[in-house]
Amino acid sequence: MRKYASLLLALCLLLTACSAGAESGGEPLRVVATDFPCYDLARQVLGSDASLTLLIRPGMDTHTYEPTPADAKAVYEADVLIYIGGTSDAWVEDMLADAPGVAAVRMMDSVQPLEEAHAEHGHEDISYDEHIWTSPVNMRAMLSSVEEALCAADPDGASTYRANAEAYDAQLVQLDQTFRDLVSGAARTELIFADRFPFLYFAREYGLSYVSAFSGCSEEAQPSVQAVAALIDAVEKDGVPVIYVIEMSTGDVARAVAEQTGAEIVEMHSCQSVTGEEFEAGETYLSLMTRNVEALRKGLY
């Protein structure tokens, strides 16, 4: 808690002349989302982003983000806060302790989390992979949680929220079926990621295996020599035409593997964050995942 002492002090100063919560009638529902997947779900259900705040702004690294006093103020004044609930946003729990009037929606509670193991100092440190939204099936469960929370917070808008959620759910069903059809006719079912790997839920959902430079989205500076060698061996052994990187990647490992194997480097977007250009262009979870359909086709056919 000491880490947040200065943040909370600054927040108190910001709130000196403010009242908590949305107590005056007629105000729009104030919704805060920590990251892009939560933000996109909320704006689909709300039907706009007019009263919606994204804390981890475009181009920011979700794994190293630290909230500002202005971010804390936005959370304190929110009616609904939507967050993933993984290790990257553990700071949310500290904020919520000082904002009892905020309806918090923890997305990890909507799905069955998968364990991710990391070898550290001779033992296995077990944690849960937080990239739950990479599975469209999980995204549907998350959508339901957001829908219920917004309807409870704003009963007058419930009919609109439910209609918006129903329409969006139909699109997610279609996306899910597109991936299933793609994988069912594939020549191979292995993905080679010369990068971090945030697609565990996606891979499990569609029966895909994978080899990656990192076991997840750790903050390691570089993968081991053995890990890079394993990537090269996997590409050469199976004649894999494509190696993948995620958005905003340096691409260093991928270039090294591509130079040795001749494989094409293709991006798969994890949708965890977007660039400023993508945000301004109106990219959504659906548009980014639709782009991933074509990226996946290149690697599996």
N, C-alpha and C positions, 0 to 999 in steps of 0.2 A: 504493500500500500504506500510506502514511502515514495515510490516512483511517481505516484500520482498526486503527491501533496501539493506541488506547485501548480499543477493543472487545476486541482479543485479550488485552490486559493484564487486563481485567476477567474475561474468560473463564478465564484461567489461575488467578485467585483463586477463581473459582467451582468449578473442577475440582480444587482442591488435595487434597480428600479423596475424589475420585471416580476410578473406573477407567474407561478408555475402552471403548466397544463393549458388546455384550451377551454377556459371557463366562460368566456363571453360567447353568447349565442350567435349563431350565424357564421361563425368562422369555418373555413374549409378544414377538413381533416388533415392534420399535420403528420406526415409519415416520413420517417428517416430510415434509410437502408445503408448498411455498412459498405457493401460492395456491389459490383455490377449485376451479378445474377439476382440478388435480392431486389435491387433497384428496378431491373427490367420486369420482374414478376409484379412488383407493386404498380408500376405504370400501366401494365397491361390490365390489371384489375381495376385500377382507378379510372383508366381511360385517358389520362393525361399525366404530365409531370409537374403541373402548376404548383401543387403543395407538397411536392416530394423532394427530399434532400438526399443526395449521395455523398457519404462521408469520404470514402476512399476515391478520390477524384481521378479522372482519366489520366493515364500515364504513370500513376503512382504504383509502387510495388506493395501489394497487399501483405507480404510477409515482413516488411520492415516499417510499415506505417505506424505512426504514433499519433493519437488524437491531439488536436489543438484545443485551446480554451473555447474557440468558436464552435468546434465540433461538439464539445461537451455541452455547451449551451443549447445547441440544436437537439441533442438527445434529451436534455432536461425538459425542453419545451414541447417535445413530441407527444402526440397522442398514441402513436404506434411506432415501435422500433423493430425492424426486421434484420436479423443477422444469422450467420451460418452457425456459429457456436463451436468452431474448431479452435485449434491452438493459435492460429493467426489473429483471432479477435477475442482472445481471453480478456483483454482490457475492457470489453463490453460489460462483463459481470461487475467490475468495480464501479463503472458508471451507473449501472442500474441500481446498485445499492443506495445511491443518493438520488434516485429518481423513481420512487415507489409508485407514482401515478401513471407511469408509462406502461402501456400494454406491450410486452416484449414477445416476439415470435422467434423462437430458436429453431432454425431449419433442420438441424441435426436430429431433432426430436420427431421429424416427419418421416424419416427413412430408417432403414436398417444400416447403421454404419459398418464399414469394413475396416478391419485391422490392417495396419501397415507396420512391418517390423523393420527396425534399423539396428544393425550391429554396432554396439558402442562399448569399448573397453572390455571386450571379452564376454558381454552378455547381450541379450536381446531386449531392447527398449520398445515396448509395444505401445502404439498410439493409433488413433483412428484417423483415417484419411478424410480430409475435410472437403474434397472436391466433389461433393455429392451431386451437384447439378449437371455434371458431364453426362449422366444418364438421363435421357428424356423421360423415362419412367419415374425416376426420382423427382424430376422437375414437375411432373403432374401432381405428385404428393405434396410437394412444396407449394404449388399453386393453391391447392385445397386449403392448406394452413393459412396462407395469406388471405384468401377469400373469406374464411371464417373470422379472422381477426379484424379485417376491415368492416365486415358486416356488423360485428359486435360493437365496434367503436363508433360506427355511424349507421344506425338502423334506418335512417331516412334515405340513405344512399344504397341500401342493401340490394334492391332490385337491379340497379345498374351494375353493381359489383358482380352479382351472380350471373348476369347476362354476359358481361365481359369475360368472366372466368370460364364460362361454358364455351364461348367462342374460341378462346385461347387454348383451352384443353383439347378441342377438336384439332387444332393445328399441331399440338404436341403429339397427339395420337398418330397423325399423318407422318410427322417426322420420325417417330419411333418405327413405324411400318416401313418407311423408306430405308432406314438403316438395316432392318431385318431382311428386307428383300435384297439389299446390296450384299450383305454377308452370305446369304444363302446361296448365291450364285458365284461366289468368289473362287478364284484359283488357289488362294492361300489365305490363311487366317492369322498370320503373325505380323505384328507391327514392330518396326525398328525405330526407336526414338534416340537420336543422338543429342539428347537434351534431358531436362527434368521430365518427369512423367506424372501429370495430373489426371490421367484418364483411367484410373483403376476401375471406377464404377462403370464407365463406358465399356471397357474391355470385358468385364464380368457379365454385363447385361447382354452383350452380343456374341459371347463365346470366342473372344479373340485372345490370343496369347501375345506376349510382348517381350522385347529386350530393350533396356534403356540404359543410358549413361549413369543415371542416378536412380535410386529406388523410389524417389518421390519428388517433392519440391523443396528439398533441403537447401540450406544456405552454403553448402560446400562450394569452394571457389572453382575447383576443377575435379573431374572424375579421375579415378585411378587409371594407371596404364593398363591394368588388367581389364577394366571395364571397357575401355576403348577398343582393346584387342578383341574382346568378346563381340562387340558390335561389328567389327570388320569381318570376323569369322562367320557371324550369322548372316551377313549380307552375301558373302562369297559362297557359303555353303548352299544356300537356298536360292541363289540368283535373285535376290530381292531388288526390285527396280527403284524403290523409293526409301529414303530415310526421312524421318520427321523431326521438325523443330516446333516449339510453341511460340506464341506471339511474344514480341519484344525480346527475343533471344539474341545473344551475341552471335550465335551460329558457329563459334569456334570449333567445337567438337564435330559438328556436322560437316564442316569443310574438310577437316582432317580425314574423316571417314570417307567422304565423297572422293577425295583425291586418291585414296587407296583402292576404291571399289568402282568408281564411275557411277554410283547411284545418284539419282536426282534428289535434291533437297526440297521438301514440300512442307509448308506450314499447316499444322492443325491448331485451331484456335480453342483454347480452353475456356474462353468466355469469363475468366476470372476478373480480368480488367480489360479496358480498351484504351486505345490511344486517343488523344484529343481530336485527331482527324476523324477517327471512327465514331466518336461520340457526336461530333458535329454533323456527321453524315447520317445520323439516325440509325446506326447499326443496332440490332437487337440480338437477343439469344437465338431466335429463329434464323435470322439472316446469317449469323456467324456459323451456326450449326449446319445450315444448308450449304455454306461454303465448304464445311468439313466433309459433306457427302462426296463432293468431287475430289477432295484431297484423299479420302479413303479409297475411292475407286482407283486412283492411280497406284496405290500401294498393294491392293488386293487382286488386281486383274492383270 
